């Protein structure tokens, strides 16, 4: 709050004060009280007004500047109501009351949305667990009645199961910090679990999988990392070539361990590579080669960020794709 802004806000007040002082000077001159008195009385009046304005300015400047400084420091601006000290002037008190009332109303609104979001997430999780039962039953029936049609059905069931998994992990992705346990494990255990889980899709697509150098120790949450690897494997199957092949291996770096997953699929066009982690982005291949939701890689990136893992993609159209997952070294576990 500057003097210029304060005086500009008081422009009408100042005009009335000056007009009143001028009128008093003229009136005293007409009444012949003497030039000295006619000048002295308006000056005393103006001095009093100046002192009152100065006092008001310093009080308001301290309050408003302090409020703006606190607002600038806050990451969550809506908490400003908790940082305000009630001032001694009426305008400030009214402002504090309005800000605190608005803040309380907003907190109540947010609490309502959070409650609705939590209930919806709980419903999705319950639905996912319920829908897995008929999927498992269908697999058993297919296992007992193998033929060309049932094998095709099994492949479609694998797709349904993958989409169901996406729905479950999507509903949980904003609350990873409440549902993960970081433990020591190996790349071999993580990859083995993901391969076993997606074995039906890999076998049906006749994808050859080659693994090596997976005896590296990493620290992560097995459940979430298993989902991330599974999504990458399913993408390799989805965008496979005529003779699909996946190579999975680990690299030991000074401050990290990198899991490399490469395939010889159709690859990603140059114009799409920078957007593969965007929510809902399907790219040229997702629109022409196969149907895609654009959620899988988005979830992979989101979960990697939550778990403090790095993820990147390199690809050449028509030759294949390489996905790198970086597990940083943590001083906590040394």
Secondary structure as GFF3:
##gff-version 3
##sequence-region A 1 334
A	DSSP	alpha_helix	3	9	.	.	.	ID=ss1
A	DSSP	alpha_helix	11	30	.	.	.	ID=ss2
A	DSSP	alpha_helix	35	73	.	.	.	ID=ss3
A	DSSP	three_ten_helix	77	83	.	.	.	ID=ss4
A	DSSP	alpha_helix	90	144	.	.	.	ID=ss5
A	DSSP	alpha_helix	148	172	.	.	.	ID=ss6
A	DSSP	three_ten_helix	173	178	.	.	.	ID=ss7
A	DSSP	beta_strand	183	186	.	.	.	ID=ss8
A	DSSP	alpha_helix	187	197	.	.	.	ID=ss9
A	DSSP	alpha_helix	199	204	.	.	.	ID=ss10
A	DSSP	beta_strand	208	212	.	.	.	ID=ss11
A	DSSP	beta_strand	217	220	.	.	.	ID=ss12
A	DSSP	alpha_helix	222	238	.	.	.	ID=ss13
A	DSSP	beta_strand	245	252	.	.	.	ID=ss14
A	DSSP	beta_strand	256	263	.	.	.	ID=ss15
A	DSSP	three_ten_helix	273	275	.	.	.	ID=ss16
A	DSSP	alpha_helix	283	288	.	.	.	ID=ss17
A	DSSP	alpha_helix	296	306	.	.	.	ID=ss18
A	DSSP	beta_strand	309	316	.	.	.	ID=ss19
A	DSSP	beta_strand	320	328	.	.	.	ID=ss20
A	DSSP	three_ten_helix	331	333	.	.	.	ID=ss21
###
